[in-house]
Amino acid sequence: MDELVNLVVKKTGIPKETAKQVVTVVLDFLKKKLPAPIAAQVDSVLSGKGVAGAVAGALDDGKLDASDAANLLGGLLGGKKK
C-alpha cells in the first residue's frame, strides 16, 4: 500500500497522511464492490505477496502436490485454506 500512497503523493502533491486516507477509502470501496474472492486478494497484492506469496505459503514441504494446488485454488476463489 505504501507504494500506492507514494504514487498518489507524487502525482497530486498532497500530504502523505492525506494520501494514505484517500487510498484506504478507495481500497475499502473496491473491496466492497468486487466479488469476495477477488476482494480477498487486494491486500495480498498490495503487500507484494500476491500469487507468489500464496504459492510459497502452500509449499510447506517444498513440493507442489494436488493438496497444495487445491488449497491455492480454493484460496484464490474464496474457499477455505488449510
VMD Tcl script that builds the backbone (N, CA, C; Angstrom):
set m [mol new atoms 246]
animate dup $m
set s [atomselect $m all]
$s set {name element resname resid chain x y z} {
  {N N MET 1 A 0.816 -1.186 0.000}
  {CA C MET 1 A 0.000 0.000 0.000}
  {C C MET 1 A 0.862 1.254 0.000}
  {N N ASP 2 A 2.024 1.164 0.620}
  {CA C ASP 2 A 2.916 2.328 0.675}
  {C C ASP 2 A 3.311 2.805 -0.714}
  {N N GLU 3 A 3.516 1.856 -1.614}
  {CA C GLU 3 A 3.883 2.228 -2.984}
  {C C GLU 3 A 2.766 3.048 -3.629}
  {N N LEU 4 A 1.533 2.629 -3.415}
  {CA C LEU 4 A 0.381 3.341 -3.966}
  {C C LEU 4 A 0.235 4.719 -3.311}
  {N N VAL 5 A 0.410 4.784 -2.003}
  {CA C VAL 5 A 0.342 6.068 -1.290}
  {C C VAL 5 A 1.402 7.014 -1.834}
  {N N ASN 6 A 2.622 6.513 -2.003}
  {CA C ASN 6 A 3.709 7.357 -2.518}
  {C C ASN 6 A 3.419 7.843 -3.932}
  {N N LEU 7 A 2.796 7.013 -4.736}
  {CA C LEU 7 A 2.433 7.406 -6.094}
  {C C LEU 7 A 1.395 8.531 -6.064}
  {N N VAL 8 A 0.406 8.416 -5.189}
  {CA C VAL 8 A -0.617 9.464 -5.057}
  {C C VAL 8 A 0.030 10.775 -4.614}
  {N N VAL 9 A 0.949 10.699 -3.653}
  {CA C VAL 9 A 1.659 11.901 -3.195}
  {C C VAL 9 A 2.416 12.531 -4.353}
  {N N LYS 10 A 3.130 11.715 -5.104}
  {CA C LYS 10 A 3.940 12.208 -6.217}
  {C C LYS 10 A 3.077 12.855 -7.298}
  {N N LYS 11 A 1.956 12.204 -7.624}
  {CA C LYS 11 A 1.109 12.695 -8.718}
  {C C LYS 11 A 0.262 13.899 -8.324}
  {N N THR 12 A -0.103 14.002 -7.040}
  {CA C THR 12 A -1.026 15.058 -6.624}
  {C C THR 12 A -0.381 16.144 -5.781}
  {N N GLY 13 A 0.702 15.805 -5.094}
  {CA C GLY 13 A 1.345 16.769 -4.213}
  {C C GLY 13 A 0.663 16.912 -2.859}
  {N N ILE 14 A -0.315 16.052 -2.574}
  {CA C ILE 14 A -0.987 16.135 -1.276}
  {C C ILE 14 A -0.102 15.501 -0.200}
  {N N PRO 15 A -0.323 15.873 1.057}
  {CA C PRO 15 A 0.485 15.292 2.144}
  {C C PRO 15 A 0.309 13.764 2.224}
  {N N LYS 16 A 1.351 13.100 2.713}
  {CA C LYS 16 A 1.344 11.639 2.766}
  {C C LYS 16 A 0.181 11.099 3.603}
  {N N GLU 17 A -0.113 11.709 4.737}
  {CA C GLU 17 A -1.215 11.232 5.582}
  {C C GLU 17 A -2.553 11.334 4.855}
  {N N THR 18 A -2.740 12.413 4.103}
  {CA C THR 18 A -3.975 12.579 3.329}
  {C C THR 18 A -4.047 11.523 2.237}
  {N N ALA 19 A -2.939 11.294 1.561}
  {CA C ALA 19 A -2.896 10.282 0.504}
  {C C ALA 19 A -3.211 8.902 1.071}
  {N N LYS 20 A -2.701 8.616 2.255}
  {CA C LYS 20 A -2.962 7.318 2.891}
  {C C LYS 20 A -4.456 7.155 3.185}
  {N N GLN 21 A -5.087 8.219 3.656}
  {CA C GLN 21 A -6.535 8.171 3.922}
  {C C GLN 21 A -7.307 7.940 2.625}
  {N N VAL 22 A -6.911 8.641 1.568}
  {CA C VAL 22 A -7.582 8.506 0.274}
  {C C VAL 22 A -7.444 7.077 -0.247}
  {N N VAL 23 A -6.241 6.553 -0.210}
  {CA C VAL 23 A -6.004 5.193 -0.702}
  {C C VAL 23 A -6.819 4.186 0.112}
  {N N THR 24 A -6.862 4.359 1.416}
  {CA C THR 24 A -7.635 3.455 2.274}
  {C C THR 24 A -9.120 3.495 1.924}
  {N N VAL 25 A -9.658 4.678 1.722}
  {CA C VAL 25 A -11.077 4.816 1.365}
  {C C VAL 25 A -11.360 4.136 0.028}
  {N N VAL 26 A -10.504 4.376 -0.950}
  {CA C VAL 26 A -10.706 3.793 -2.283}
  {C C VAL 26 A -10.589 2.270 -2.224}
  {N N LEU 27 A -9.594 1.758 -1.524}
  {CA C LEU 27 A -9.426 0.304 -1.427}
  {C C LEU 27 A -10.590 -0.349 -0.701}
  {N N ASP 28 A -11.069 0.271 0.365}
  {CA C ASP 28 A -12.229 -0.271 1.082}
  {C C ASP 28 A -13.457 -0.289 0.175}
  {N N PHE 29 A -13.629 0.765 -0.607}
  {CA C PHE 29 A -14.742 0.827 -1.553}
  {C C PHE 29 A -14.636 -0.299 -2.579}
  {N N LEU 30 A -13.448 -0.459 -3.151}
  {CA C LEU 30 A -13.257 -1.511 -4.156}
  {C C LEU 30 A -13.507 -2.900 -3.578}
  {N N LYS 31 A -13.020 -3.128 -2.361}
  {CA C LYS 31 A -13.207 -4.448 -1.742}
  {C C LYS 31 A -14.681 -4.750 -1.501}
  {N N LYS 32 A -15.476 -3.716 -1.225}
  {CA C LYS 32 A -16.917 -3.926 -1.036}
  {C C LYS 32 A -17.629 -4.200 -2.354}
  {N N LYS 33 A -17.120 -3.632 -3.441}
  {CA C LYS 33 A -17.774 -3.755 -4.740}
  {C C LYS 33 A -17.325 -4.992 -5.529}
  {N N LEU 34 A -16.119 -5.453 -5.286}
  {CA C LEU 34 A -15.593 -6.611 -6.006}
  {C C LEU 34 A -16.191 -7.903 -5.463}
  {N N PRO 35 A -16.242 -8.937 -6.291}
  {CA C PRO 35 A -16.650 -10.250 -5.774}
  {C C PRO 35 A -15.697 -10.667 -4.642}
  {N N ALA 36 A -16.239 -11.315 -3.631}
  {CA C ALA 36 A -15.469 -11.669 -2.437}
  {C C ALA 36 A -14.119 -12.344 -2.730}
  {N N PRO 37 A -14.077 -13.314 -3.648}
  {CA C PRO 37 A -12.771 -13.952 -3.901}
  {C C PRO 37 A -11.719 -12.988 -4.434}
  {N N ILE 38 A -12.143 -12.045 -5.240}
  {CA C ILE 38 A -11.206 -11.066 -5.787}
  {C C ILE 38 A -10.838 -10.047 -4.704}
  {N N ALA 39 A -11.828 -9.582 -3.966}
  {CA C ALA 39 A -11.592 -8.604 -2.908}
  {C C ALA 39 A -10.601 -9.129 -1.881}
  {N N ALA 40 A -10.665 -10.415 -1.604}
  {CA C ALA 40 A -9.763 -11.015 -0.622}
  {C C ALA 40 A -8.310 -10.957 -1.077}
  {N N GLN 41 A -8.094 -10.828 -2.358}
  {CA C GLN 41 A -6.734 -10.808 -2.886}
  {C C GLN 41 A -6.123 -9.409 -2.924}
  {N N VAL 42 A -6.943 -8.365 -2.740}
  {CA C VAL 42 A -6.459 -6.986 -2.852}
  {C C VAL 42 A -5.311 -6.718 -1.878}
  {N N ASP 43 A -5.500 -7.025 -0.616}
  {CA C ASP 43 A -4.448 -6.778 0.379}
  {C C ASP 43 A -3.199 -7.591 0.086}
  {N N SER 44 A -3.389 -8.808 -0.379}
  {CA C SER 44 A -2.253 -9.666 -0.702}
  {C C SER 44 A -1.427 -9.068 -1.837}
  {N N VAL 45 A -2.103 -8.584 -2.855}
  {CA C VAL 45 A -1.411 -7.993 -3.997}
  {C C VAL 45 A -0.685 -6.717 -3.565}
  {N N LEU 46 A -1.355 -5.888 -2.786}
  {CA C LEU 46 A -0.741 -4.633 -2.353}
  {C C LEU 46 A 0.426 -4.848 -1.407}
  {N N SER 47 A 0.429 -5.953 -0.700}
  {CA C SER 47 A 1.542 -6.221 0.207}
  {C C SER 47 A 2.756 -6.763 -0.545}
  {N N GLY 48 A 2.564 -7.033 -1.834}
  {CA C GLY 48 A 3.656 -7.546 -2.643}
  {C C GLY 48 A 3.724 -9.050 -2.659}
  {N N LYS 49 A 2.825 -9.705 -1.968}
  {CA C LYS 49 A 2.845 -11.159 -1.908}
  {C C LYS 49 A 2.127 -11.749 -3.112}
  {N N GLY 50 A 0.902 -11.366 -3.327}
  {CA C GLY 50 A 0.137 -11.847 -4.467}
  {C C GLY 50 A 0.175 -13.351 -4.591}
  {N N VAL 51 A 0.145 -13.828 -5.809}
  {CA C VAL 51 A 0.141 -15.256 -6.078}
  {C C VAL 51 A 1.451 -15.901 -5.643}
  {N N ALA 52 A 2.554 -15.192 -5.806}
  {CA C ALA 52 A 3.849 -15.759 -5.417}
  {C C ALA 52 A 3.879 -16.055 -3.920}
  {N N GLY 53 A 3.327 -15.168 -3.120}
  {CA C GLY 53 A 3.273 -15.397 -1.681}
  {C C GLY 53 A 2.389 -16.572 -1.331}
  {N N ALA 54 A 1.286 -16.699 -2.052}
  {CA C ALA 54 A 0.376 -17.819 -1.812}
  {C C ALA 54 A 1.056 -19.138 -2.155}
  {N N VAL 55 A 1.793 -19.167 -3.244}
  {CA C VAL 55 A 2.496 -20.386 -3.649}
  {C C VAL 55 A 3.544 -20.748 -2.603}
  {N N ALA 56 A 4.316 -19.762 -2.169}
  {CA C ALA 56 A 5.353 -20.027 -1.170}
  {C C ALA 56 A 4.731 -20.545 0.116}
  {N N GLY 57 A 3.600 -19.991 0.504}
  {CA C GLY 57 A 2.928 -20.428 1.715}
  {C C GLY 57 A 2.371 -21.836 1.609}
  {N N ALA 58 A 1.976 -22.227 0.407}
  {CA C ALA 58 A 1.386 -23.551 0.208}
  {C C ALA 58 A 2.448 -24.647 0.191}
  {N N LEU 59 A 3.659 -24.289 -0.087}
  {CA C LEU 59 A 4.721 -25.280 -0.232}
  {C C LEU 59 A 5.407 -25.559 1.096}
  {N N ASP 60 A 4.657 -26.088 2.041}
  {CA C ASP 60 A 5.210 -26.391 3.362}
  {C C ASP 60 A 6.390 -27.342 3.288}
  {N N ASP 61 A 6.281 -28.322 2.403}
  {CA C ASP 61 A 7.325 -29.341 2.308}
  {C C ASP 61 A 8.261 -29.127 1.114}
  {N N GLY 62 A 8.112 -28.000 0.421}
  {CA C GLY 62 A 8.962 -27.717 -0.724}
  {C C GLY 62 A 8.520 -28.385 -1.999}
  {N N LYS 63 A 7.412 -29.100 -1.968}
  {CA C LYS 63 A 6.896 -29.781 -3.157}
  {C C LYS 63 A 5.466 -29.342 -3.415}
  {N N LEU 64 A 5.126 -29.175 -4.669}
  {CA C LEU 64 A 3.766 -28.827 -5.047}
  {C C LEU 64 A 3.026 -30.106 -5.409}
  {N N ASP 65 A 2.001 -30.428 -4.622}
  {CA C ASP 65 A 1.211 -31.617 -4.923}
  {C C ASP 65 A -0.255 -31.223 -5.096}
  {N N ALA 66 A -1.129 -32.193 -5.269}
  {CA C ALA 66 A -2.544 -31.927 -5.520}
  {C C ALA 66 A -3.191 -31.168 -4.358}
  {N N SER 67 A -2.809 -31.484 -3.141}
  {CA C SER 67 A -3.358 -30.805 -1.974}
  {C C SER 67 A -2.982 -29.328 -1.979}
  {N N ASP 68 A -1.712 -29.037 -2.305}
  {CA C ASP 68 A -1.262 -27.647 -2.380}
  {C C ASP 68 A -2.036 -26.899 -3.465}
  {N N ALA 69 A -2.185 -27.535 -4.611}
  {CA C ALA 69 A -2.902 -26.906 -5.712}
  {C C ALA 69 A -4.350 -26.629 -5.329}
  {N N ALA 70 A -4.986 -27.552 -4.642}
  {CA C ALA 70 A -6.368 -27.365 -4.206}
  {C C ALA 70 A -6.465 -26.212 -3.216}
  {N N ASN 71 A -5.509 -26.121 -2.302}
  {CA C ASN 71 A -5.514 -25.021 -1.337}
  {C C ASN 71 A -5.317 -23.673 -2.018}
  {N N LEU 72 A -4.412 -23.624 -2.986}
  {CA C LEU 72 A -4.182 -22.380 -3.717}
  {C C LEU 72 A -5.424 -21.971 -4.495}
  {N N LEU 73 A -6.016 -22.917 -5.201}
  {CA C LEU 73 A -7.200 -22.619 -5.995}
  {C C LEU 73 A -8.359 -22.229 -5.088}
  {N N GLY 74 A -8.519 -22.932 -3.996}
  {CA C GLY 74 A -9.585 -22.598 -3.043}
  {C C GLY 74 A -9.404 -21.221 -2.467}
  {N N GLY 75 A -8.165 -20.867 -2.120}
  {CA C GLY 75 A -7.911 -19.544 -1.583}
  {C C GLY 75 A -8.138 -18.465 -2.621}
  {N N LEU 76 A -7.762 -18.725 -3.843}
  {CA C LEU 76 A -7.932 -17.765 -4.927}
  {C C LEU 76 A -9.414 -17.533 -5.205}
  {N N LEU 77 A -10.214 -18.579 -5.067}
  {CA C LEU 77 A -11.633 -18.468 -5.357}
  {C C LEU 77 A -12.476 -18.220 -4.116}
  {N N GLY 78 A -11.820 -17.952 -2.996}
  {CA C GLY 78 A -12.544 -17.584 -1.790}
  {C C GLY 78 A -12.907 -18.747 -0.894}
  {N N GLY 79 A -12.446 -19.937 -1.214}
  {CA C GLY 79 A -12.745 -21.101 -0.392}
  {C C GLY 79 A -11.838 -21.175 0.812}
  {N N LYS 80 A -11.987 -22.231 1.571}
  {CA C LYS 80 A -11.174 -22.422 2.769}
  {C C LYS 80 A -9.753 -22.773 2.401}
  {N N LYS 81 A -8.826 -22.233 3.164}
  {CA C LYS 81 A -7.431 -22.608 3.042}
  {C C LYS 81 A -7.083 -23.474 4.209}
  {N N LYS 82 A -6.013 -24.268 4.067}
  {CA C LYS 82 A -5.658 -25.135 5.193}
  {C C LYS 82 A -5.112 -24.354 6.339}
}
mol reanalyze $m
mol bondsrecalc $m
mol representation Tube
mol addrep $m
